[in-house]
Amino acid sequence: METINSAINLFKRYPILIFPLFITWIIMATGVIYFKWHFPWDNYSSSEQLVYGYFFFLTISFSLIFSNSILVELIEQDEYGFKMSLSKAVYDSFFKNIWQIIKLALLWSLTWYFLVLLKVMFSKKKNNGTQEESAENIAKTLAGADSLSWSTFTIDMLIKALRMAMFIMIPAFAWEKKGFVDSFKRGISIVGYRTTNFIEGFIITLGVQFILYLPPSIMFFISNKTKIQFNDISWYLCIVYIGFAWSFTLYVEQLFGTELFLWQKKYENQCEIANENNMPLPEFSSIPKPFLLDEINDLETIEKTRIKKETKKNKEVHKPKTRIEKMRLNFENKSEDELRNIIENKNKYQKFAVEIAESILKNKTLGNTV
């Protein structure tokens, strides 16, 4: 429930977050309508049809992952305490994340396309474009209500689970600047470590999907089982609502994946702090779950901890260890007059101290001459 409340509150405060996903849905809906009712399938061989179908899925996959990258970049801006800028998020996604987005889109589109082909094979109802193009049939097609069965439902759930796992990979290259392979491993490892949390998120987002698609499902049931007929305006409004339902469902999935990634980063940060202080490692459940776009800038806090750790490590590396090294460091901070005083009163100092003073004074004198 926390994830749902967080998603709703975020949507109220920043409705712009769902905008990239709705654009993706418009692209997808346009392609579905075109390929189902207007594309000349009979003019192409089976292999050519498969190629065209794949490029459609590749386009949607790229748009989906690119929109998620924009969302993740917007969240990063807020988590570092900056004001969210859509233009900067688009810029970073296009110029900094683009190659990882393309690679992930290629992988996801192949996986998604293969599973959809399986879904078509197991579908009990094969329309093959024979349905009349009407507002009602478009709505049913975009909602996926024209090919429902237990086998297709199972495949849809598998697609959903894999998609949610994919969303967890995106912060790895957007936030941590990892390469594609490392981002893939990072996402898979988080799902493996936090399987219970992942399943919980899967169930929650499935519940959100069920609730959001309930109104159009009722319309479909009434239209199919009763004599009540809805006019075209009603169906067009239904189509727009389906676009919102699809966008909001994936929006919740993306927020969950980003939150889980950030939660894991918080846990790892606390483990590093515990190791430095020779304390027992904390339990993951003891780490407060982050809430995106709240008043707590978690990424900023984690970054400050990292910088503090690196600074301490650098100081330890350059810290003088021997007595001579400590004396040299001390003498380097003395003025030339102080060094001459040490040399002139060499009977009061050990031989190596006088030699260090002479060496430093010589370097300073040459530096001033140059």
C-alpha positions in Angstrom: 0.0 0.0 0.0 2.9 2.4 0.7 4.0 2.0 -2.9 0.5 2.9 -4.2 0.1 5.9 -1.9 3.6 7.1 -2.9 2.8 6.7 -6.6 -0.5 8.6 -6.2 1.0 11.4 -4.1 3.9 11.7 -6.6 1.4 11.9 -9.5 -0.6 14.6 -7.8 2.6 16.7 -7.1 4.4 15.9 -10.4 2.0 14.8 -13.1 4.8 15.4 -15.6 6.4 12.1 -14.4 3.8 10.0 -16.3 4.0 12.1 -19.5 6.9 10.2 -21.2 5.0 6.9 -20.6 1.8 8.3 -22.1 3.7 9.3 -25.2 5.0 5.7 -25.4 1.5 4.4 -25.2 0.4 6.7 -28.0 3.2 5.3 -30.2 2.3 1.8 -29.3 -1.5 2.3 -29.8 -0.9 3.9 -33.2 1.3 1.0 -34.2 -1.2 -1.6 -33.0 -4.0 0.0 -34.9 -1.9 0.3 -38.1 -0.5 -3.2 -38.0 -3.9 -4.8 -37.2 -6.1 -3.0 -39.7 -4.0 -1.2 -42.3 -0.7 -3.0 -42.8 -0.7 -5.1 -46.0 0.4 -8.4 -44.5 -0.5 -10.4 -47.6 2.1 -8.5 -49.6 4.9 -10.0 -47.4 6.3 -13.4 -46.7 6.2 -14.9 -43.2 9.8 -14.1 -42.5 9.3 -10.5 -43.6 6.2 -10.2 -41.4 8.3 -11.4 -38.4 10.9 -8.8 -39.2 8.4 -5.9 -39.4 6.8 -7.2 -36.2 10.1 -7.2 -34.4 11.0 -3.7 -35.5 7.7 -2.5 -34.1 8.5 -4.1 -30.7 12.0 -2.7 -30.8 10.6 0.8 -31.3 8.2 0.4 -28.4 11.0 -1.1 -26.2 13.3 1.8 -26.9 10.5 4.3 -26.2 9.6 2.5 -23.0 13.2 2.3 -21.7 14.0 5.9 -22.7 10.9 7.1 -20.8 12.0 5.2 -17.8 15.5 6.7 -18.0 13.9 10.2 -18.0 11.9 9.2 -14.9 15.0 7.9 -13.2 16.9 11.0 -14.1 14.2 13.3 -12.7 14.2 11.3 -9.5 18.0 11.6 -9.3 17.7 15.4 -9.6 15.3 15.5 -6.6 17.3 13.0 -4.5 20.3 15.3 -4.8 18.3 18.3 -3.7 17.9 19.9 -7.1 14.8 21.2 -8.8 13.5 18.7 -11.3 14.1 19.7 -14.9 12.5 17.6 -17.7 14.8 19.1 -20.3 17.9 18.1 -18.4 16.5 14.6 -17.8 15.9 14.2 -21.5 19.4 15.5 -22.3 21.0 13.1 -19.8 19.0 10.2 -21.2 19.9 11.0 -24.8 23.5 12.0 -24.4 24.7 10.0 -21.3 22.5 6.9 -21.2 21.7 6.3 -24.9 24.0 3.4 -25.6 22.9 1.5 -22.6 19.3 2.2 -23.5 19.8 0.9 -27.0 21.4 -2.3 -25.8 18.7 -2.9 -23.2 16.0 -2.2 -25.8 17.5 -4.8 -28.1 17.6 -7.4 -25.4 14.1 -6.6 -24.0 12.5 -6.4 -27.5 13.8 -9.8 -28.4 12.5 -11.3 -25.1 9.1 -9.5 -25.3 8.6 -10.4 -29.0 9.3 -14.0 -28.4 6.9 -14.2 -25.5 4.2 -12.4 -27.5 4.6 -14.9 -30.3 4.1 -17.7 -27.8 1.0 -15.8 -26.6 -0.4 -15.7 -30.1 0.3 -19.4 -30.6 -1.6 -20.3 -27.4 -4.4 -17.8 -27.9 -7.8 -19.4 -28.3 -9.1 -16.6 -30.4 -7.1 -15.7 -33.5 -8.6 -12.6 -35.2 -5.8 -12.1 -37.8 -7.2 -8.7 -38.7 -10.7 -9.9 -39.6 -12.4 -7.8 -36.9 -14.1 -4.7 -38.1 -12.2 -1.5 -37.3 -14.4 0.3 -34.8 -13.9 2.3 -31.7 -15.1 -0.6 -29.6 -12.8 -3.2 -31.2 -9.9 -0.8 -31.0 -10.6 -0.3 -27.2 -10.7 -4.1 -26.7 -7.5 -4.7 -28.7 -5.6 -2.0 -26.8 -6.8 -3.4 -23.5 -5.9 -7.0 -24.5 -9.4 -8.1 -24.0 -9.7 -9.9 -27.4 -7.3 -12.8 -26.5 -7.9 -13.8 -22.9 -7.1 -17.3 -21.7 -5.2 -18.9 -18.8 -2.2 -19.6 -21.1 -2.0 -16.0 -22.3 -2.6 -14.7 -18.8 0.4 -16.7 -17.6 2.6 -15.3 -20.4 1.4 -11.8 -19.6 2.5 -12.3 -16.0 5.9 -13.5 -17.1 6.3 -10.5 -19.3 5.3 -8.2 -16.4 7.8 -9.8 -14.0 10.6 -9.6 -16.6 9.7 -6.0 -17.3 9.8 -5.1 -13.7 13.2 -6.7 -13.3 14.4 -4.7 -16.4 13.3 -1.5 -14.7 15.6 -2.2 -11.8 18.6 -2.3 -14.1 18.1 1.2 -15.4 19.2 3.2 -12.3 22.5 1.2 -12.5 23.6 3.0 -15.6 21.7 6.2 -14.9 22.9 6.7 -11.4 26.0 4.6 -11.0 27.3 5.0 -14.6 27.8 1.3 -15.0 28.1 -0.4 -18.4 25.4 -2.6 -19.9 26.7 -5.9 -18.6 27.4 -4.5 -15.1 24.0 -2.9 -15.0 22.4 -6.2 -16.0 24.2 -8.0 -13.3 23.4 -5.3 -10.8 19.7 -5.5 -11.5 19.6 -9.3 -11.4 21.5 -9.4 -8.1 19.1 -7.0 -6.5 16.1 -9.2 -7.6 18.0 -12.2 -6.2 18.8 -10.6 -2.9 15.4 -9.0 -2.5 13.1 -11.7 -4.0 10.5 -11.3 -1.3 10.3 -7.6 -1.8 10.2 -8.1 -5.6 7.3 -10.5 -5.3 5.5 -8.1 -3.0 5.9 -5.3 -5.5 4.7 -7.6 -8.3 1.5 -8.4 -6.4 0.9 -4.7 -5.5 1.4 -3.5 -9.1 -0.8 -6.4 -10.3 -3.5 -5.2 -8.0 -3.1 -1.6 -9.3 -3.5 -3.0 -12.9 -6.6 -5.0 -12.0 -8.3 -1.9 -10.4 -7.4 0.4 -13.2 -8.6 -1.9 -15.9 -11.9 -2.8 -14.1 -14.0 0.1 -15.6 -13.2 -0.8 -19.3 -13.7 -4.5 -18.4 -17.2 -3.7 -17.1 -17.9 -1.9 -20.4 -16.7 -4.8 -22.4 -18.8 -7.2 -20.4 -22.0 -5.1 -20.7 -21.4 -4.7 -24.5 -20.9 -8.4 -25.0 -23.5 -9.8 -22.6 -26.4 -7.4 -22.8 -28.3 -5.4 -25.4 -26.9 -2.1 -24.1 -24.7 -0.5 -26.7 -22.3 2.4 -26.1 -21.8 5.1 -28.7 -18.5 5.9 -30.3 -17.8 8.9 -28.0 -18.0 6.5 -25.0 -15.5 4.1 -26.6 -13.1 6.9 -27.6 -13.2 8.1 -24.0 -12.6 4.5 -23.0 -9.5 4.3 -25.3 -8.1 7.5 -23.7 -8.7 6.0 -20.2 -7.0 2.7 -21.3 -4.0 4.8 -22.3 -3.9 6.4 -18.8 -4.4 3.0 -17.1 -1.5 1.5 -19.1 0.8 4.5 -18.4 -0.1 4.6 -14.7 0.4 0.8 -14.3 3.9 1.0 -15.8 4.6 4.2 -13.9 4.0 2.3 -10.6 6.2 -0.6 -11.8 9.0 1.9 -12.6 8.7 3.7 -9.3 8.8 0.4 -7.4 11.9 -0.7 -9.3 13.6 2.6 -8.6 12.6 2.5 -4.9 13.9 -1.0 -4.5 17.2 0.0 -6.2 17.5 3.0 -3.9 16.6 0.9 -0.9 19.4 -1.5 -1.7 21.9 1.4 -2.1 20.9 2.7 1.4 21.5 -0.8 2.8 24.9 -1.1 1.2 25.8 2.4 2.5 24.8 1.4 6.0 26.9 -1.8 5.7 29.9 0.2 4.7 29.5 2.5 7.7 29.1 -0.5 9.9 32.3 -2.1 8.5 34.3 1.1 9.1 33.2 1.3 12.7 33.7 -2.5 13.3 30.0 -2.9 14.0 27.6 -5.8 13.1 26.0 -5.5 9.6 22.4 -4.4 9.8 19.5 -6.4 8.5 17.9 -5.2 5.3 14.5 -4.9 7.0 16.0 -2.5 9.6 16.8 0.0 6.9 13.9 2.5 6.5 12.3 2.2 3.0 13.0 5.3 0.9 10.1 7.3 -0.4 10.9 9.0 -3.7 10.7 12.8 -3.9 10.2 13.2 -0.2 12.1 15.7 2.0 15.0 13.3 2.5 17.7 13.4 -0.2 18.9 9.8 0.1 21.2 9.9 -2.9 22.9 13.1 -1.6 23.4 11.4 1.8 24.9 8.3 0.2 27.2 10.5 -2.0 28.4 12.5 1.0 29.2 9.2 2.8 31.2 8.0 -0.3 33.2 11.3 -0.5 33.9 11.2 3.2 35.2 7.7 2.9 37.4 8.4 -0.1 38.8 11.6 1.6 39.6 9.5 4.7 41.2 6.8 2.6 43.3 9.3 0.7 44.5 10.9 3.9 45.5 7.5 5.2 47.4 6.7 2.0 49.4 10.0 2.2 49.7 10.0 6.0 53.5 10.0 7.0 54.3 6.8 8.7 58.0 7.1 9.8 59.6 9.7 12.1 61.6 11.1 9.2 58.5 11.4 7.0 56.6 13.2 9.8 59.6 15.6 10.3 59.9 16.3 6.6 56.2 17.2 6.5 56.6 19.4 9.5 59.7 21.2 8.1 58.0 21.8 4.7 55.5 24.0 6.5 58.3 26.2 8.1 59.6 29.4 6.6 63.0 29.8 5.2 64.2 31.8 8.3 63.0 29.0 10.5 64.9 26.5 8.4 68.1 28.6 8.5 67.8 28.8 12.3 67.7 25.0 12.5 70.8 24.8 10.2 72.7 27.4 12.2 71.9 25.7 15.5 72.7 22.2 14.2 74.3 21.2 17.5 70.8 21.3 19.0 69.3 19.0 16.4 70.0 15.4 15.2 72.0 15.1 12.0 69.1 13.8 9.9 66.9 16.8 11.0 69.6 19.2 9.8 69.9 17.4 6.5 66.2 17.5 5.9 66.1 21.3 6.7 69.0 21.9 4.3 67.3 19.9 1.5 64.0 21.7 1.9 65.7 25.1 2.2 67.6 24.4 -1.0 64.4 23.4 -2.9 62.7 26.5 -1.7 65.6 28.7 -2.7 65.8 27.2 -6.2 62.0 27.6 -6.5 62.2 31.3 -5.6 65.1 31.8 -8.0 63.1 30.2 -10.9 
